[in-house]
Amino acid sequence: MRKAFVLVFSLLLLQGCAREDQKNLVFTGESEHWTGKFEVYRIGDKAEERLTLQYKPNERLTVPINFSYSYSGGSYSAEGYNIENNKIVARSVSSIAPLQKSEEIPIHVEWDGKKEDVLLKSK
């Protein structure tokens, strides 16, 4: 009887861990000058969203950046964003949106008179 209880408890625990992994999503992509990563970590009824954009060329980028993105759960845009170490990290916390693993997230980046789009897809 005790072995059956331990077995059932272990299976339920493993199933719960598998569901937690499904809640977190990671989208990545790159373009000529940028690599991007969008992560969604769901905690209860909230979600922490983290966008990381990395400038790929070796020269140091010192001009302000404008960027924007949208997806089924919302949108975000920033103008005059100061970049540090050729990287942008933007974080936000929101209520959980119905973001699907199959979704694609287009990011539009503008800097120093240049424009480029980065398409992020789920791993």
C-alpha positions in Angstrom: 0.0 0.0 0.0 2.8 2.4 0.9 4.7 1.7 -2.3 1.5 2.4 -4.3 1.1 5.7 -2.5 4.7 6.7 -3.1 4.4 5.8 -6.8 1.2 7.8 -7.3 2.7 10.8 -5.4 5.9 10.6 -7.6 3.9 10.6 -10.8 1.8 13.5 -9.7 4.9 15.5 -8.8 6.6 14.8 -12.1 3.4 15.7 -14.0 3.2 19.0 -12.1 6.9 19.8 -13.0 6.2 19.1 -16.6 3.3 21.6 -16.6 5.5 24.3 -15.1 8.0 23.9 -17.9 5.3 24.4 -20.4 4.3 27.7 -18.9 7.7 29.3 -19.6 8.3 30.3 -23.2 11.5 31.4 -25.1 11.5 33.0 -28.5 14.8 33.7 -30.4 15.9 35.1 -33.7 18.4 37.3 -35.5 18.9 39.7 -38.4 21.9 41.2 -40.0 22.9 43.5 -37.0 20.8 42.1 -34.1 20.1 39.0 -32.1 16.9 38.8 -30.0 15.5 36.8 -27.2 12.0 37.2 -25.7 11.4 35.2 -22.5 8.1 34.8 -20.7 8.2 33.4 -17.1 4.7 32.7 -15.7 4.3 32.9 -11.9 0.7 32.4 -10.7 -1.5 34.9 -12.5 1.3 37.1 -13.5 4.0 36.9 -16.2 7.5 38.4 -16.3 8.5 39.3 -19.9 12.1 40.0 -20.7 13.4 41.1 -24.1 17.1 41.1 -24.8 18.5 42.7 -28.0 22.2 42.4 -28.8 24.0 44.4 -31.4 26.2 42.0 -33.4 28.9 44.1 -35.0 32.2 44.5 -33.1 32.1 48.3 -33.0 30.5 49.9 -29.9 27.0 51.3 -30.4 26.5 54.6 -28.6 23.4 56.2 -30.2 19.9 55.9 -28.7 17.8 53.1 -30.0 14.1 53.0 -30.9 12.4 49.6 -30.8 8.9 48.1 -30.8 7.2 44.8 -30.8 3.7 43.3 -30.6 2.2 40.0 -30.1 -1.2 38.5 -29.1 -0.6 39.5 -25.4 0.2 43.2 -26.0 2.8 45.5 -27.4 5.7 47.6 -26.3 7.7 50.5 -27.8 10.6 52.6 -26.6 12.2 55.7 -28.1 15.6 57.1 -27.2 16.6 53.9 -25.3 20.2 54.2 -24.2 22.1 51.0 -25.0 24.7 49.6 -22.6 27.4 47.2 -23.7 25.7 46.8 -27.1 22.7 45.2 -25.4 19.2 46.2 -24.6 17.3 44.4 -21.8 13.7 45.5 -21.3 11.5 43.8 -18.6 7.9 44.1 -17.7 5.4 42.3 -15.5 1.8 41.8 -16.6 -1.2 39.6 -16.2 -0.8 36.4 -18.2 -1.7 36.8 -21.8 -2.6 34.0 -24.2 0.9 33.8 -25.8 1.2 30.7 -27.9 4.4 28.7 -28.5 3.6 28.8 -32.3 3.5 32.6 -32.3 6.1 34.8 -34.0 7.2 38.1 -32.5 8.4 40.8 -34.9 10.7 43.4 -33.4 11.4 46.6 -35.3 14.7 48.4 -34.4 15.9 51.9 -35.4 19.3 53.3 -34.7 21.6 55.9 -36.3 19.3 56.4 -39.3 19.1 52.6 -39.9 16.1 50.3 -39.6 15.9 46.5 -39.2 13.4 43.9 -38.3 14.1 40.8 -36.1 11.6 37.9 -36.2 11.6 35.8 -33.0 10.3 32.2 -33.0 9.9 29.7 -30.2 12.6 27.1 -29.7 
